[in-house]
Amino acid sequence: MTAEIAGMPESRRVQKVEIKLKTKQADLRVLRNFYKYPGPQMVTFGSNVGVNLDATLFPNLPVAPKDIKAMADDLNTKLAAMITGGTVEKAAKDKAFDTLADALNSDANIVENVVGTDMEMLLATGYLPVSTNRSSSPLDDTSIVGLSNNGSTQVLLQLLPVRNARMYQVQTSTDGGKTWVEVCLSTQARRIVLSNLVPGTTYQVRARAIGGSTGASNWTGPGSIMST
C-alpha cells in the first residue's frame, strides 16, 4: 500500500478501483476433428475445402486445393469399391482416408497463420474453428423461423437461437442449391438482414450455428424467397 493510500481515511480506502485492461483477441484455430469423420462426411468436407480454399490468399500451401479435391474424389471411389469388396478394398479406403486427412491437416497450419482473428476468412476456406467455450459440446441445430422481404433488395432472416453459439453463418443460392455463396456472419439469431440482393431473383437461404465441439451445427433446411 502506498503512503498516499495509507494516509487516506478508512472510508476512502475501501473504495473499489476498477482498472480495465485491453486484451488482444486470440487468434483462431482450425478444428481438426476430421480424422474422426465417417468416410462419406470426410468426402464432403474434403471436397468443400478443395473447392473453397483460395491458394492466392493462402500462399505456400503444402497441398494444392485441387489436389485435396482429387484426394476427396479418390476416397469417394474407394468407399464405393469397398461396398462389394474385401480386405484389399478396405485397406485402399483407409489409405485414401489417411492421405486426405494428412493433407487437410498440413494446409490447416497455413490457414491458421493467415486468418488471425478473421472468422469470415476462416469459414470461407471450408475449415471450421475450434470452440473457445471450455464446456464445449455439440451445438443444437438452428432453424429458420422467419424469412421476409425487408424493403427493396433486402431480406430479413430470423433464426432459432442456439445456446453457446458463437455466431451464425448465412449462405444463399440462386441456382437451386447447387452452389452456395457466403453472405454474412451474425452474432444474433433473431434479426439478420441480407442486403444487396437482386430484385426479381429467387434466393434459397440456409444458416448454421458456429461453435461447439464439432465447430458448427448442421445447416438448416433451405428457405426460399424472391427479392423485391
Protein Blocks (a to p, Z undefined) as FASTA:
>chain_A
ZZklmmpcfklmmpccddddddddddddddfklmmpcfklmmmmmmmmmmmmcfklmghi
abafklmmmmmmmmmmmmmmmmmmcfklmmmmmmmmmmmmmmmmmmmmmmmmmnomamkl
mmmnopacddfbfkgccddddddfbdcdebehiacddddddehiabdcddddfegomacc
dfbdcfbfklccdehiaehiacddddddeedjnopacdddddddddZZ
